[in-house]
Amino acid sequence: MSGVSPYSQTIGIGDRGGPAQPLISARGLLKHFPVKGTGLFQPKKVVRAVDGIDFDILKGETLGVVGESGCGKSTTARLLMNLIVRDQGDLLFDGETVGGTLPLVQYRRQVQMVFQDSYASLNPRLTIEETIAFAPQVHGVPAAKAIARAHDLLHRVGLEPSRFAGRYPHELSGGQRQRINIARALALEPRLIILDEAVSALDKSVEAQVLNLLLDLKRDFGLTYLFISHDLNVVRFMCDRVMVMYLGKIAEVGSRQSIFENAKHPYSSALLASMPKIDPAERTQEPPLFGDPPNPIDPPSGCRFHPRCSFAEPVCSQTMPALAGVSDVQSAACLMCVPGSGHGRALTAMEA
């Protein structure tokens, strides 16, 4: 494992082969939200939404982010978009410091986002062509050229401009609106697109069409995706690597095959065991995970998963595990599964 970063393993992406380089790197990313209603003489409390995480998104890959509600997935996405200001940490985009050597106005052209709610993320007073052309015009593109690009993008996402350019969001279906959001995200020719539950509200047949569209766009425009989803089957279909989050921390990150076929962290294994099974013989009688996540205002000491972990040892409640490599394509934050940690008994139980 010498020389291998625990944040982004050097794996080939797509059909290019060879090690891929990070497009964006987060180091020490932290965001705490203050809790309202604390008394005058009481200590201030905060929700530890994202609590000091490090990760890379490699050029040309799709990085999937999974975890229970409240684990920090969407907050991480908004921090990358600079929609909320991070309390601590640094962002590097293609080697340049965001907000430093890389001005925010240039960074925002490179990173775009598609939200879960296709209707709420559109301005109801703008037509579809105005919606797509708005951002390019803000960045100095002439109106006629921005409108022409909007029509090109409408055609690219499968909507005929002559039928849809003059419509308003309320005149479209959910799937059509999400295609509009994708076209809008492409309008500034970004390199990274963040997809926050972008297909979770769609019917399954429409979801499949949009997923295939995203794959086509990624290939044709050379895009990189951050793909957030609760649907592990969709993540397995779309993503090159998977990052598992739990209570504001990264539990495990690795290649798609390593996570889905040989997950090391007990929480990752529990998530995979919760996937719906078609074959009744494969269904488990016992729930894979008991209890609710701890309060993010007052997280447990040591490993945050240890109160729900079947393999926890006393050391787990005392020591916060760091994200460390368990193979060339996989890293985990677990004292029980990291080679050389001196705590290998639970790993044997998990592998058995």
Secondary structure, DSSP 8 states (H G I E B T S, - for coil): -TT--SSS-----TTS-S---EEEEEEEEEEEEE-TT--TTS---EEEEEEEEEEEEETT-EEEEE-STTSSHHHHHHHHHTSS--SEEEEEETTEEBTTTB-HHHHHHHEEEE-S-TTTTS-TTS-HHHHHHHHHHHTT--HHHHHHHHHHHHHHTT--HHHHTT--GGGS-HHHHHHHHHHHHHTT--SEEEEESTTTTS-HHHHHHHHHHHHHHHHHHT-EEEEE-S-HHHHHHH-SEEEEEETTEEEEEEEHHHHHHH--SHHHHHHHHTS--SSGGG--SS-SS-S----TTS--SSSTTGGG-TT--GGGGT-----EEEETTEEE--TTTSTTSS--HHHHHHH-
